[in-house]
Amino acid sequence: MNPTASEEATLHYGDGEFAVLRPGRFVRCAVTGQPVPLETLRYWSAERQEPYAGPKEAIERMVAPA
C-alpha cells in the first residue's frame, strides 16, 4: 500500500534516527501542529517521542515544562 499525501505517519523516534511504525507522508509538529514531510524531518525528541518543524520549535519545547 502506497501512502498518499494526506496520510499521517506514525514514527518511533530514536537517537539520530527514526523508525516508521505506520507509513505516511508526514508527521505533525508537536509545537505548532503543522505537517512536516518525512523527507524534511530533522528535529525530534527521542525522550518525548515527538517531532518538531524546525530548530525553533525544538528549542521552544525543550525549555518549556513537560
C-alpha positions as CSV (number, residue, x, y, z in Angstrom):
1,M,0.0,0.0,0.0
2,N,1.4,3.4,-1.0
3,P,0.8,6.2,1.4
4,T,-1.0,9.2,0.0
5,A,-0.1,12.8,0.6
6,S,-2.9,13.1,3.2
7,E,-1.7,10.2,5.3
8,E,0.0,11.0,8.6
9,A,2.8,8.6,9.6
10,T,3.5,7.2,13.0
11,L,7.1,7.0,14.0
12,H,9.3,5.8,16.8
13,Y,12.0,8.5,17.4
14,G,15.5,7.3,18.4
15,D,18.8,9.0,18.9
16,G,19.7,10.3,15.4
17,E,17.2,8.2,13.5
18,F,13.5,7.2,13.4
19,A,11.6,4.1,12.6
20,V,8.3,4.1,10.6
21,L,5.6,2.3,12.6
22,R,2.8,3.3,10.2
23,P,3.6,4.6,6.7
24,G,2.6,8.1,5.7
25,R,3.9,11.2,4.1
26,F,4.2,13.5,7.1
27,V,4.0,13.9,10.9
28,R,2.7,16.9,12.8
29,C,4.9,19.2,14.7
30,A,4.3,18.8,18.5
31,V,4.5,22.6,19.0
32,T,2.7,24.1,16.0
33,G,0.6,21.3,14.7
34,Q,1.9,21.9,11.1
35,P,2.6,18.9,8.9
36,V,6.2,18.1,8.5
37,P,7.1,15.9,5.4
38,L,9.2,12.9,6.4
39,E,11.8,13.8,3.8
40,T,12.4,17.1,5.6
41,L,12.1,15.9,9.2
42,R,15.3,16.7,11.1
43,Y,14.2,17.6,14.6
44,W,12.6,15.4,17.2
45,S,12.8,14.2,20.8
46,A,13.5,10.6,21.5
47,E,12.7,11.2,25.1
48,R,9.3,12.8,24.5
49,Q,8.7,10.8,21.3
50,E,7.6,13.9,19.3
51,P,8.6,15.7,16.1
52,Y,9.3,19.4,15.5
53,A,9.0,21.5,12.4
54,G,12.5,23.0,12.9
55,P,15.1,24.1,15.4
56,K,13.0,27.0,16.8
57,E,10.2,24.6,17.7
58,A,12.6,22.0,19.2
59,I,14.2,24.6,21.4
60,E,10.8,26.1,22.4
61,R,9.7,22.6,23.5
62,M,13.0,21.8,25.3
63,V,12.8,25.0,27.5
64,A,9.0,24.6,28.2
65,P,7.9,22.4,31.1
66,A,6.8,18.9,30.2
